[in-house]
Amino acid sequence: MRILVTGANRGIGAALVAATRLEGHDVVTHSRSGAGTDIACDLSDVAAIAGAFGGLGRIDVLVNNAGIIGPDRQSTLDMDFEGFAETLTINTLAPLAVAQAVLPALRASGQGKIVTVSSQMAWMGYAKSDRIAYRASKAAVNKVMQGLATDLAADRIPVALVDPGWVQTDMGGPEADVTPDEVATGILGLIERLSMSDTGKFFKFTGEERPF
């Protein structure tokens, strides 16, 4: 497989690149700065995405992994609205823009798949208000990817979302439940099993389907 991973320079992305290469797959990597990766693109600049991600040839799998936790002030009663907008741009709009940019490459594969890293914090059953910009951006990307799954059904390109759990990354902190390596192994397994019967669904990294 030839897999494109956004946000590949650290955390889950870096672990996924390592796991994918260990399995003998080809990986195309992205980071904001481009240091140590194949593609440089600031995903807050949506207009730049088509140019950065177009013309990649064949891509079998797109993993939308890049994301940010959002601004320090993100309470409903005290919101950094500029930071909220940036969070929505990177976490919600950019995954769709990247998918659109690489769609010709996914179609060229004949077995294209899209997996977007979401969060358990997107779950609508949580009536919590902390990190609301992040929560909202992940809930929104879930809905966007559901829609994309519907629109790509005719192309036989499955689109799925994955909840990585609470991960020991810069976002999750050292006290989190699981390591990036564990999550990467789970995501790679999900990618390998993913079929059209799974399109539009939300999975835990361990493989179980979970509610939105």
Buried (B, 14 or more C-beta within 10 A) or exposed (E): BBBBBBBBBEBBBBBBBBBBEEEEBEBBBBBBEBEEBBBEBBBBBBEBBBEBBEEBEBBBBBBBBBBBBBBEEBEEEEBBEEBBBBBBBBBBBBBBBBBBBBBBBBBBBEEBBBBBBBBBBBBEEEEEEEBBBBBBBBBBBBEBBBEBBEEBBEEBBBBBBBBBBBBBBEBBEEEBEBBBBBBBBBBBBBBEEBEBEBBBBBBBBBEEEBEB
